[in-house]
Amino acid sequence: MQNELNNKIVLEVFDKIQRFGEPHEDGHMLDGIVASSDFDGYSVVLSGSGVTLQLNFHQSYHFDYASDTLKDQFMAKVDYIHRHYNERQQGN
């Protein structure tokens, strides 16, 4: 379902992971979620907990996961990052 994902939130979470996360071989990691992008920035990838979410330039996306439980856990982490990381934490 293309409408199950809020692309704006995914991009905000990607940005928060880049700013608040630790360097990782594939990008930056925060709370078990790795954020990376392709070389030209036209697609961003969030991955972790056995799930990969690729968001493309024209707002299309693709999930790769083995079970709905893993996807739900992944989305809970994405939601946590979205809700709990903000500008005040930047200095931490």
N, C-alpha and C positions, 0 to 999 in steps of 0.2 A: 504494500500500500504506500503510495507516494506521499500521502498526507499524514502519516503517522509520525513524521519527524519535523521538528522545527529547525530549519536550516540556520536561522539567526542564532539560536542557542548553541548549535554545534560550532559555529564560527567563534562565538564568544568563549566557549570552553576551550577550543583550540588555542585562542589567544591567551587565556589564563594559564594553560599548561605551559605555553612558551615563556610566559613571564615569571610564573611562580615555581615551575618544575625544575627538576635537576637535569643536567645534560645526560643524554642516553645515546647509545650508538645509532639509533634511528631518528633521533630528534630530542625531545624533552619528555620526562615522565613526571607525573603528579598523581598521587594516590592510586598507583597501579595502571594508569592510562597513559599510553605513549602517543604523542602528537607529532606528526611528520607531514611533509608535503612533497610533491614532485618538484623537479628542478625549476619549473617556471611558475609555481604557485597556483596552477589552475585546478588542482585538486588537493584536498587535505585528507589526512587519514588519522583516525583515532583507533587505537587497538589496545587490547588487554583482556584478561579473563577469557581467552579463547574466542574473542569476537573482534572482527575488523569492520569498521565503518568508513567508507570512502565517500566523500562529498565532492562532487565535481563542479566546475565553473558555472554551468547553467542550472545549478541547484538540483540536479539529479543525484541520486545516491545509491549505494549498494552495500548491503550488510552481508557478512559471511560469518556464520556461526553454526555450531553443531546442535544446539538445543535452545528452546525458548527460555529455559531457566538461565543459561549463560547470557543470553541477550538481555533478559530482565536485570540480572546482576550488573551487567555492563552499563545499561541505561541508568540504573540507580547511582552508579559512580559518576556518570556524566552529570546527572541531576545534582548530586552532592557538590561537585566542583562548581557548577553553575551557581548554586545558591550560597556557598560558603566562602568562596574566594572573591575578594574585592580589592579595591585600590588601597585600603588601609593596611592590608597585609603586605604590600609591596616591599616594605623595609625589612620584613622578617626573613 
